[in-house]
Amino acid sequence: MKIIVGRSLFVRFIDSIFITVLVRLLSLINRQLLICCCLIAVCLSGCVKYDTGVNFHGLNYGEIVEHIEIGEQLNSFSQNAVQTWRDSIEQRMKQAQGRIEQISDREFKVIIPFNNAQELATRINQYFNPNSQSINGAPKFNAHLQVQQNNFLLAIRNRLTYDIDLRSMIVQSNDPKVSIASGNFVDLNFSLHSPLGVSSIDTANHLKGTENSHDRRVVWQLQPGQINHIDAVFWLINPLGIGSVLIIIISGLGYYLKYHQLPWANN
């Protein structure tokens, strides 16, 4: 009996050591896996630079310019995924009646012209909200742009509101420690340019824009995994209003010269 009890204690001792070693080994493996995921996120950070700009050159002409630069790390990491993503961009660009300018094998621009503020809203909503039945592989997020205009004769006040839902740009996991946001890999920016400058309306519910007075542009850094709200005001010169004022001035000046200054005006 003593031998059996002693053996049982020995077995329990060995089992406790084995369990302790196994737990520490699993803990070490999880720690190494977490470190590995962090290293991957750091190495691939900023793999895609995605700059979308709305440039008003006048009241009746402007361009949506999307500058896309793919990092060398991502380009070599998954060539097929990059090609599929680029094909979806080309399809959405054609639907919005734009064109692509190739800068290099990893850098290109998407240019979509528009003639007025209403057409801007239509084109940009077509580009970011493509027809899911005709666009395969298009990113699934919602974007809505709207421009409200007030005519002050010589100039037109424009208020641009832009809502873009980037909550789908996050990789979910059952373990919150290994959930990886796409913001680690994508640098998203939106900018607005106007000849008379742009003012960003910064509130608690809107993104804060960075104003650049040198080129009269405001830049907002979009936050992946969130709903982004942008609100801005800018002015555009109204050629019709200026022409009407000039016609009135010239007509009034002609009337004054005819009836008050010319020698035969009093005859």
Backbone bond lengths (Angstrom), bond angles and torsions (degrees), N, CA, C in turn:
res aa  C-N    CA-C-N  psi(-1)  N-CA   C-N-CA  omega(-1)  CA-C   N-CA-C  phi
1 M - - - 1.455 - - 1.513 111.46 -
2 K 1.317 115.08 -37.61 1.464 117.14 178.89 1.508 110.96 -65.82
3 I 1.342 114.90 -37.86 1.471 118.50 179.73 1.525 110.27 -64.63
4 I 1.350 117.22 -41.87 1.468 120.33 -179.72 1.521 110.78 -65.41
5 V 1.305 117.70 -44.21 1.466 120.35 178.75 1.515 111.00 -63.33
6 G 1.325 116.51 -42.81 1.464 119.29 178.87 1.509 112.00 -62.74
7 R 1.304 118.00 -39.28 1.475 121.33 179.17 1.530 110.36 -66.84
8 S 1.352 114.31 -39.15 1.455 117.72 179.27 1.524 111.19 -63.10
9 L 1.316 116.19 -42.13 1.468 118.63 176.88 1.522 111.76 -63.38
10 F 1.316 116.11 -37.77 1.463 119.85 179.45 1.530 111.22 -65.07
11 V 1.343 114.35 -43.06 1.471 118.30 179.27 1.517 110.99 -63.42
12 R 1.347 116.57 -41.69 1.458 119.41 178.09 1.526 111.63 -62.49
13 F 1.312 115.40 -37.88 1.473 120.04 178.73 1.532 110.78 -64.14
14 I 1.335 115.78 -44.28 1.471 119.98 179.16 1.524 110.20 -64.78
15 D 1.357 116.48 -41.93 1.459 119.70 179.64 1.520 111.58 -62.57
16 S 1.326 116.46 -40.41 1.470 118.77 179.68 1.519 111.48 -65.02
17 I 1.342 116.89 -38.79 1.469 120.23 177.42 1.525 110.60 -65.07
18 F 1.337 115.98 -42.14 1.470 120.27 -178.97 1.527 111.05 -63.77
19 I 1.328 115.42 -43.52 1.462 119.05 179.84 1.523 110.95 -64.67
20 T 1.326 116.61 -41.02 1.468 120.15 179.58 1.524 111.49 -62.38
21 V 1.345 116.05 -44.77 1.466 120.90 178.90 1.518 110.59 -63.75
22 L 1.347 116.99 -41.56 1.463 120.68 -179.05 1.523 111.29 -64.30
23 V 1.333 116.48 -42.33 1.457 120.01 179.14 1.529 111.26 -63.06
24 R 1.340 115.74 -43.84 1.468 119.23 178.83 1.523 111.40 -65.32
25 L 1.338 116.58 -36.42 1.468 120.20 179.32 1.520 110.95 -66.00
26 L 1.351 115.67 -43.95 1.464 119.25 178.07 1.523 111.04 -64.31
27 S 1.321 116.18 -39.29 1.460 119.82 177.44 1.517 111.03 -62.37
28 L 1.343 115.81 -39.69 1.465 120.15 178.59 1.517 110.73 -66.50
29 I 1.332 116.63 -39.96 1.469 120.12 179.99 1.528 110.00 -64.32
30 N 1.349 117.63 -44.92 1.456 120.98 178.71 1.524 111.06 -62.01
31 R 1.333 115.66 -38.96 1.461 119.47 179.21 1.525 110.48 -65.31
32 Q 1.330 116.30 -42.92 1.457 120.05 178.74 1.527 110.92 -65.08
33 L 1.356 115.74 -38.52 1.461 119.05 178.65 1.514 111.03 -64.79
34 L 1.329 116.31 -40.92 1.461 120.24 178.73 1.525 110.71 -64.56
35 I 1.329 116.44 -41.91 1.468 120.24 177.67 1.521 110.60 -63.21
36 C 1.342 115.65 -39.77 1.467 119.93 179.89 1.520 110.62 -63.34
37 C 1.355 116.96 -43.22 1.458 120.23 178.71 1.529 111.10 -62.62
38 C 1.336 115.71 -40.10 1.471 119.69 178.40 1.519 111.27 -63.72
39 L 1.335 116.34 -40.79 1.460 119.82 179.35 1.515 111.29 -64.82
40 I 1.345 115.79 -39.75 1.463 119.18 178.49 1.521 110.31 -63.37
41 A 1.341 116.02 -43.12 1.460 119.82 179.99 1.522 111.58 -62.63
42 V 1.339 116.24 -39.99 1.468 120.21 179.58 1.516 111.42 -68.30
43 C 1.342 115.90 -42.31 1.465 120.02 -177.71 1.517 111.79 -67.35
44 L 1.349 116.33 -32.91 1.451 119.65 -177.64 1.518 112.52 -97.67
45 S 1.326 118.39 5.16 1.456 120.60 -178.67 1.519 110.17 -64.84
46 G 1.363 114.53 138.47 1.449 119.49 179.93 1.507 113.61 68.24
47 C 1.363 117.91 29.23 1.454 120.29 -177.54 1.521 111.94 -70.64
48 V 1.326 117.70 -26.98 1.452 121.83 -179.98 1.523 109.13 -126.97
49 K 1.315 116.53 124.80 1.456 122.03 175.52 1.517 107.84 -105.60
50 Y 1.324 115.52 119.50 1.453 122.14 -168.47 1.522 108.00 -125.41
51 D 1.345 117.92 97.37 1.460 122.84 -177.46 1.525 109.40 -110.18
52 T 1.317 116.08 118.52 1.463 121.76 177.40 1.515 108.50 -111.33
53 G 1.332 115.78 124.45 1.457 120.44 -178.19 1.519 111.73 -127.45
54 V 1.333 115.96 139.38 1.462 122.63 173.34 1.517 107.19 -108.82
55 N 1.327 116.59 116.02 1.464 122.14 -174.90 1.527 109.22 -115.05
56 F 1.330 115.93 113.36 1.464 121.24 173.63 1.530 107.94 -92.04
57 H 1.332 115.76 118.06 1.464 120.55 175.32 1.530 111.38 -93.96
58 G 1.292 116.55 -12.48 1.454 123.16 179.07 1.509 108.98 -179.64
59 L 1.337 115.43 -175.22 1.457 119.16 -177.48 1.517 111.59 -68.11
60 N 1.332 117.16 -32.14 1.461 120.94 -173.61 1.519 113.32 -116.73
61 Y 1.319 117.95 22.88 1.458 119.13 177.45 1.525 109.72 -159.42
62 G 1.333 114.13 138.82 1.450 120.27 176.46 1.518 110.51 -168.71
63 E 1.325 116.13 177.59 1.458 121.93 -178.23 1.523 110.50 -142.23
64 I 1.320 114.89 143.33 1.457 121.98 166.34 1.512 106.84 -97.40
65 V 1.310 117.67 116.87 1.464 122.19 -177.27 1.521 108.57 -116.59
66 E 1.308 115.44 120.78 1.453 121.40 178.56 1.528 108.61 -114.52
67 H 1.317 115.32 112.18 1.468 121.71 -178.54 1.520 108.73 -99.59
68 I 1.319 116.66 116.64 1.456 122.03 -175.41 1.524 108.86 -119.00
69 E 1.321 115.33 126.61 1.467 121.95 178.30 1.522 108.72 -128.70
70 I 1.331 115.49 120.49 1.455 121.97 -178.61 1.514 109.21 -96.96
71 G 1.326 116.52 124.97 1.456 121.11 179.96 1.518 111.75 -65.64
72 E 1.313 115.66 152.82 1.459 120.73 -179.48 1.521 111.84 -63.66
73 Q 1.364 116.30 -31.87 1.464 118.98 -179.79 1.515 111.16 -62.44
74 L 1.351 116.20 -48.07 1.461 119.81 -178.37 1.515 111.11 -70.37
75 N 1.324 117.83 -36.30 1.462 121.25 -178.50 1.521 111.54 -62.22
76 S 1.326 116.68 -35.92 1.462 120.40 178.87 1.521 112.01 -88.68
77 F 1.341 116.49 -18.13 1.460 120.23 -177.58 1.527 111.69 -75.01
78 S 1.329 118.56 -43.37 1.456 122.32 -178.92 1.517 109.44 -149.90
79 Q 1.334 116.53 88.12 1.453 121.71 -177.81 1.526 111.56 -66.16
80 N 1.334 117.12 -39.05 1.467 120.64 -179.06 1.519 111.91 -64.82
81 A 1.344 116.62 -41.68 1.463 120.12 179.45 1.525 110.91 -64.95
82 V 1.334 116.58 -40.29 1.462 120.59 179.03 1.520 110.78 -63.80
83 Q 1.335 117.30 -41.85 1.457 121.52 -179.32 1.530 111.01 -66.27
84 T 1.331 116.92 -41.08 1.460 120.48 177.48 1.520 111.24 -62.44
85 W 1.339 115.88 -42.83 1.464 120.95 178.59 1.518 111.21 -63.42
86 R 1.345 116.87 -40.54 1.464 120.17 -179.80 1.527 110.98 -69.20
87 D 1.325 117.88 -36.64 1.465 120.67 177.49 1.519 110.85 -61.29
88 S 1.340 116.63 -39.15 1.460 119.65 178.64 1.523 111.04 -66.39
89 I 1.335 117.39 -35.43 1.467 120.78 177.07 1.519 110.54 -65.41
90 E 1.329 117.64 -42.00 1.457 121.11 179.36 1.524 111.36 -64.31
91 Q 1.311 118.19 -39.23 1.457 120.93 178.30 1.521 111.28 -66.04
92 R 1.338 116.77 -43.02 1.462 120.18 178.77 1.520 111.13 -66.87
93 M 1.340 116.62 -34.85 1.455 120.91 178.28 1.529 110.91 -64.24
94 K 1.337 117.41 -42.43 1.463 120.75 178.59 1.519 111.12 -64.73
95 Q 1.313 117.24 -37.46 1.460 120.92 179.15 1.518 110.80 -65.07
96 A 1.338 117.62 -32.79 1.460 122.10 179.23 1.524 112.26 -91.55
97 Q 1.354 118.10 7.42 1.468 123.84 176.08 1.531 111.71 62.50
98 G 1.306 116.19 47.81 1.459 121.63 178.43 1.514 111.95 -112.81
99 R 1.319 115.51 -166.71 1.463 121.78 179.16 1.520 109.28 -145.98
100 I 1.325 115.92 165.03 1.466 121.88 -179.20 1.521 108.89 -119.14
101 E 1.315 115.84 134.40 1.459 122.55 172.64 1.525 108.58 -111.39
102 Q 1.324 116.49 116.79 1.463 121.41 -178.60 1.524 109.55 -83.79
103 I 1.317 116.66 122.49 1.458 121.26 177.88 1.524 110.84 -96.69
104 S 1.316 116.94 -45.27 1.458 122.51 175.73 1.524 107.35 -153.63
105 D 1.346 116.40 -175.54 1.457 119.22 -179.88 1.530 112.26 -69.38
106 R 1.343 117.91 -15.92 1.466 121.32 -179.65 1.521 113.02 -121.97
107 E 1.342 116.84 10.09 1.465 120.21 -176.09 1.521 109.69 -145.23
108 F 1.327 116.52 132.23 1.458 121.06 178.99 1.518 109.73 -156.07
109 K 1.339 115.09 166.72 1.456 121.99 -179.78 1.527 109.81 -124.26
110 V 1.317 114.99 140.66 1.460 122.25 171.46 1.522 107.30 -107.91
111 I 1.343 117.22 121.61 1.461 122.61 -176.75 1.520 108.83 -118.71
112 I 1.325 115.96 122.75 1.468 122.44 -179.49 1.525 107.79 -124.40
113 P 1.329 118.97 109.31 1.471 120.29 -179.71 1.522 111.99 -78.88
114 F 1.337 115.60 156.41 1.462 121.59 173.88 1.518 108.40 -146.42
115 N 1.342 116.15 157.06 1.463 121.75 -174.49 1.522 113.82 -103.99
116 N 1.326 117.59 -19.28 1.457 120.60 179.43 1.523 108.85 -159.07
117 A 1.310 115.55 178.39 1.463 120.18 -175.88 1.521 111.91 -66.36
118 Q 1.341 116.73 -36.83 1.459 119.26 179.27 1.523 111.01 -65.64
119 E 1.321 116.15 -40.30 1.468 119.92 178.79 1.522 110.92 -69.74
120 L 1.333 117.61 -31.88 1.462 121.12 175.05 1.519 109.92 -59.27
121 A 1.336 116.92 -48.60 1.462 120.49 -179.23 1.529 110.86 -61.51
122 T 1.333 116.65 -40.28 1.469 119.99 -179.58 1.516 111.29 -65.76
123 R 1.342 117.26 -46.06 1.462 121.23 -176.54 1.527 111.83 -66.66
124 I 1.316 116.19 -45.54 1.472 117.98 -176.07 1.530 110.91 -71.25
125 N 1.337 117.31 -31.63 1.458 119.10 175.93 1.529 110.75 -71.58
126 Q 1.338 117.83 -33.56 1.456 120.66 174.85 1.523 111.11 -66.07
127 Y 1.314 116.41 -38.15 1.466 120.07 -176.16 1.518 111.58 -71.86
128 F 1.323 117.19 -42.86 1.457 120.19 -176.16 1.532 112.93 -91.42
129 N 1.336 117.32 -13.00 1.457 121.01 175.54 1.525 108.77 -125.74
130 P 1.333 117.00 69.63 1.466 119.68 -176.18 1.514 111.67 -71.99
131 N 1.330 113.92 163.43 1.460 119.99 175.16 1.517 108.78 -68.04
132 S 1.345 116.99 114.69 1.463 120.90 -174.81 1.517 112.20 -63.91
133 Q 1.350 118.10 -22.34 1.444 120.19 -178.94 1.522 111.96 -78.56
134 S 1.333 116.81 -23.71 1.460 119.09 -177.34 1.515 112.91 -108.42
135 I 1.336 117.74 -13.23 1.457 121.07 -178.41 1.516 108.31 -112.42
136 N 1.305 116.24 112.28 1.462 120.98 178.66 1.508 109.60 -94.84
137 G 1.327 116.00 135.85 1.462 120.30 177.71 1.508 114.09 79.34
138 A 1.344 117.11 9.83 1.457 119.46 179.57 1.521 109.99 -72.37
139 P 1.330 117.47 143.41 1.457 119.83 179.17 1.521 110.80 -63.84
140 K 1.316 116.94 138.35 1.451 121.98 -175.38 1.522 109.88 -96.58
141 F 1.322 115.88 84.64 1.450 120.26 172.01 1.518 108.22 -145.24
142 N 1.308 116.15 155.92 1.457 122.54 -175.75 1.518 109.83 -101.67
143 A 1.331 115.17 138.00 1.460 121.21 177.34 1.523 108.40 -140.84
144 H 1.320 115.58 140.00 1.461 120.14 -179.48 1.525 108.58 -142.88
145 L 1.333 115.70 124.85 1.462 122.38 178.22 1.516 109.19 -118.44
146 Q 1.322 115.53 139.50 1.459 121.29 179.94 1.520 109.34 -142.25
147 V 1.346 115.93 141.16 1.464 121.50 178.90 1.523 108.43 -126.64
148 Q 1.337 115.92 122.54 1.457 122.22 175.32 1.522 109.16 -103.99
149 Q 1.340 117.02 133.30 1.457 121.70 -174.44 1.524 110.74 -120.05
150 N 1.343 115.71 142.85 1.464 123.88 174.18 1.514 108.26 -129.80
151 N 1.332 115.72 124.10 1.456 121.63 -175.98 1.526 110.38 -88.67
152 F 1.350 116.06 120.70 1.456 122.76 176.08 1.530 110.39 -112.96
153 L 1.312 116.46 34.22 1.465 126.21 176.55 1.525 112.19 70.24
154 L 1.351 117.90 -70.06 1.456 119.90 -178.02 1.524 112.57 -80.13
155 A 1.304 117.66 -25.06 1.463 122.05 -179.19 1.519 109.14 -145.59
156 I 1.314 115.29 159.00 1.449 122.37 -179.38 1.523 108.80 -118.36
157 R 1.322 114.94 126.21 1.462 120.77 176.96 1.525 109.81 -86.42
158 N 1.329 116.16 127.66 1.451 122.30 -178.69 1.518 109.50 -117.83
159 R 1.318 115.75 131.02 1.459 120.76 173.43 1.525 108.47 -116.09
160 L 1.312 115.31 115.26 1.467 122.12 -177.40 1.518 109.89 -102.18
161 T 1.320 116.24 125.70 1.458 122.21 173.03 1.520 108.58 -118.58
162 Y 1.311 115.73 132.88 1.463 121.56 -175.38 1.522 108.41 -135.20
163 D 1.319 115.38 118.31 1.462 121.94 178.46 1.520 108.30 -116.36
164 I 1.333 116.59 124.16 1.454 121.23 179.73 1.527 109.05 -134.01
165 D 1.311 114.80 125.51 1.462 122.57 -176.72 1.522 108.96 -96.13
166 L 1.327 116.30 110.00 1.467 122.17 -179.11 1.520 111.86 -110.26
167 R 1.331 116.56 23.30 1.457 119.02 -179.57 1.524 112.60 -67.70
168 S 1.340 117.18 -21.94 1.464 119.53 178.95 1.526 112.20 -75.57
169 M 1.333 117.05 -13.60 1.458 120.59 -178.37 1.521 110.75 -86.22
170 I 1.323 116.00 55.30 1.454 121.06 176.41 1.514 108.17 -149.61
171 V 1.316 116.29 135.75 1.453 122.35 179.71 1.521 108.12 -90.68
172 Q 1.340 116.16 113.32 1.449 120.85 -177.45 1.538 110.36 -87.96
173 S 1.316 115.50 153.15 1.451 121.70 177.36 1.514 109.05 -147.39
174 N 1.350 116.87 155.60 1.459 120.33 176.60 1.520 111.47 -65.42
175 D 1.308 116.03 -28.96 1.461 121.20 178.12 1.513 108.67 -97.54
176 P 1.336 119.52 113.81 1.472 120.46 -177.26 1.517 112.62 -62.32
177 K 1.332 118.19 -18.66 1.460 119.56 -179.04 1.527 112.31 -72.54
178 V 1.334 116.89 -22.94 1.459 119.08 -176.51 1.515 111.83 -111.72
179 S 1.341 117.88 10.25 1.451 120.16 174.32 1.516 108.33 -70.53
180 I 1.323 115.95 128.57 1.462 120.95 -174.18 1.516 108.80 -119.32
181 A 1.306 116.97 123.44 1.456 120.97 178.09 1.511 109.86 -83.36
182 S 1.354 115.02 145.19 1.453 119.18 177.70 1.518 111.87 -68.02
183 G 1.333 117.12 -14.49 1.452 119.50 177.37 1.507 113.00 -63.45
184 N 1.356 117.48 -17.49 1.454 119.92 176.10 1.517 111.99 -70.86
185 F 1.348 115.23 -19.74 1.450 119.47 -174.80 1.528 113.28 -113.87
186 V 1.328 118.46 -15.43 1.451 121.72 -173.84 1.524 110.03 -123.88
187 D 1.335 115.31 134.20 1.459 122.54 175.65 1.523 107.15 -109.21
188 L 1.338 116.65 106.21 1.460 122.66 -173.66 1.521 110.40 -106.47
189 N 1.346 115.76 129.35 1.460 121.26 177.95 1.527 109.49 -137.35
190 F 1.332 114.87 146.54 1.458 121.39 174.65 1.515 107.81 -129.05
191 S 1.335 116.76 134.58 1.462 120.69 -178.22 1.519 110.23 -133.09
192 L 1.332 115.10 154.81 1.463 122.47 179.56 1.521 108.42 -134.31
193 H 1.349 115.06 129.58 1.473 121.16 -178.07 1.522 109.35 -124.62
194 S 1.327 115.36 138.84 1.453 122.24 176.45 1.522 108.67 -143.09
195 P 1.346 118.51 144.48 1.473 120.17 179.43 1.523 114.08 -58.25
196 L 1.341 117.67 -27.75 1.461 121.08 -179.61 1.521 112.69 -100.86
197 G 1.325 117.43 7.73 1.453 120.76 177.82 1.519 112.56 94.36
198 V 1.329 114.79 166.33 1.463 122.47 -177.03 1.524 108.30 -132.72
199 S 1.335 115.55 141.55 1.464 121.50 175.45 1.519 109.02 -119.30
200 S 1.325 116.20 126.93 1.455 121.46 179.50 1.522 109.69 -89.19
201 I 1.343 116.14 133.29 1.457 121.51 175.64 1.521 107.58 -93.33
202 D 1.326 115.89 106.22 1.462 121.25 -175.17 1.521 109.47 -101.86
203 T 1.324 115.49 116.31 1.461 121.67 174.96 1.517 108.57 -131.50
204 A 1.314 115.96 -176.77 1.463 119.68 -178.55 1.515 111.96 -66.59
205 N 1.346 117.23 -27.46 1.459 120.99 -177.02 1.523 113.35 -98.51
206 H 1.316 118.12 2.24 1.451 121.63 -177.69 1.526 110.22 -121.37
207 L 1.327 114.55 151.16 1.459 119.39 175.76 1.519 110.33 -68.66
208 K 1.293 115.36 146.94 1.463 120.65 177.63 1.515 108.95 -89.44
209 G 1.320 115.27 125.71 1.455 120.65 -179.62 1.511 112.19 -94.17
210 T 1.327 114.47 153.50 1.465 121.31 177.42 1.518 108.37 -103.74
211 E 1.324 116.66 116.19 1.459 121.06 -177.12 1.522 110.74 -85.49
212 N 1.330 113.85 137.48 1.460 121.91 176.49 1.521 107.10 -121.87
213 S 1.332 116.11 100.16 1.460 120.56 -176.66 1.515 112.84 -70.35
214 H 1.329 117.39 -17.93 1.469 120.34 -177.81 1.521 111.04 -65.85
215 D 1.325 118.14 -46.99 1.464 120.63 179.11 1.529 111.78 -112.30
216 R 1.358 117.03 16.35 1.462 122.44 174.89 1.523 110.63 54.37
217 R 1.301 115.20 55.62 1.456 122.31 -175.30 1.524 109.76 -138.06
218 V 1.331 115.39 146.38 1.459 122.20 173.05 1.526 108.09 -119.85
219 V 1.336 115.83 134.88 1.458 121.56 -176.84 1.525 108.82 -118.83
220 W 1.331 116.11 133.60 1.459 122.60 175.72 1.531 108.47 -116.88
221 Q 1.298 117.14 135.08 1.463 122.09 175.18 1.525 108.42 -95.29
222 L 1.333 115.78 113.98 1.457 121.14 -177.38 1.522 110.80 -74.79
223 Q 1.314 115.37 149.62 1.459 122.33 -177.24 1.529 109.55 -109.56
224 P 1.342 118.65 108.62 1.466 120.63 176.09 1.522 111.23 -62.39
225 G 1.332 115.19 147.87 1.451 120.42 -179.35 1.514 113.84 83.26
226 Q 1.346 117.87 6.00 1.460 121.61 -177.80 1.524 109.76 -135.85
227 I 1.343 114.80 167.84 1.462 121.30 170.52 1.522 107.52 -91.72
228 N 1.330 117.43 119.13 1.455 122.83 -176.16 1.534 109.63 -100.59
229 H 1.342 115.48 129.50 1.463 122.06 178.27 1.534 108.45 -116.29
230 I 1.325 115.46 126.95 1.469 121.48 178.84 1.525 108.42 -122.69
231 D 1.326 116.08 134.09 1.464 121.82 179.82 1.525 107.46 -137.37
232 A 1.329 116.69 126.02 1.464 120.74 -176.67 1.518 110.13 -148.16
233 V 1.327 115.35 154.86 1.457 122.88 178.14 1.521 108.78 -125.73
234 F 1.337 116.16 135.60 1.464 120.61 176.45 1.525 108.71 -148.41
235 W 1.335 114.86 156.99 1.460 121.92 -177.46 1.521 110.20 -112.74
236 L 1.336 115.13 146.69 1.462 121.94 175.67 1.524 109.17 -131.37
237 I 1.326 115.64 139.56 1.465 120.71 178.89 1.525 109.66 -68.36
238 N 1.323 115.67 137.60 1.462 122.20 179.68 1.523 109.56 -99.83
239 P 1.333 118.79 102.24 1.470 119.79 -178.50 1.522 113.30 -61.38
240 L 1.333 117.76 -37.09 1.462 120.47 179.15 1.524 110.65 -64.54
241 G 1.318 117.24 -40.53 1.456 120.37 178.46 1.519 111.72 -64.85
242 I 1.342 115.95 -43.72 1.467 119.50 178.51 1.517 110.65 -64.18
243 G 1.341 117.10 -40.93 1.465 120.55 177.94 1.518 111.60 -62.84
244 S 1.335 116.69 -39.79 1.464 119.46 178.85 1.522 111.25 -65.04
245 V 1.329 116.91 -41.57 1.462 120.53 178.84 1.526 110.55 -64.16
246 L 1.329 117.41 -41.25 1.470 120.41 178.49 1.514 111.46 -63.58
247 I 1.336 116.54 -39.92 1.465 119.54 178.71 1.528 110.21 -63.79
248 I 1.318 116.96 -41.45 1.466 120.42 179.01 1.519 111.09 -64.69
249 I 1.334 116.44 -41.89 1.477 119.81 -179.87 1.521 110.61 -64.76
250 I 1.337 116.36 -45.77 1.469 119.61 -179.08 1.531 110.56 -64.58
251 S 1.318 117.52 -40.79 1.470 120.35 179.12 1.523 110.77 -65.15
252 G 1.349 116.56 -42.45 1.464 119.49 178.76 1.519 111.65 -65.65
253 L 1.358 116.31 -40.06 1.459 119.34 178.14 1.523 111.38 -64.81
254 G 1.325 116.05 -40.00 1.469 119.15 177.40 1.510 112.09 -64.83
255 Y 1.311 117.02 -40.43 1.462 120.66 177.68 1.521 110.94 -63.50
256 Y 1.314 117.16 -40.91 1.467 121.17 -179.25 1.522 111.08 -66.36
257 L 1.333 117.22 -44.62 1.454 120.38 -179.80 1.518 111.72 -66.08
258 K 1.342 116.32 -34.94 1.455 119.11 -177.42 1.516 112.54 -70.55
259 Y 1.317 118.16 -39.15 1.451 120.71 -171.64 1.525 114.34 -106.27
260 H 1.330 118.05 -4.35 1.466 118.44 -177.48 1.524 113.85 -130.02
261 Q 1.312 119.82 -19.06 1.443 120.96 -173.91 1.522 113.11 -116.28
262 L 1.313 119.80 -32.15 1.461 121.49 -175.83 1.539 110.93 -72.91
263 P 1.354 118.82 144.52 1.480 121.86 -176.34 1.499 112.93 -60.32
264 W 1.324 116.74 -37.39 1.476 119.42 -176.34 1.537 112.65 -88.99
265 A 1.335 115.62 8.25 1.466 117.74 -175.37 1.526 110.53 -68.42
266 N 1.383 117.71 -31.16 1.473 120.29 -176.95 1.512 113.63 -90.66
267 N 1.335 117.73 -4.73 1.471 121.35 -177.93 1.532 111.64 -78.06
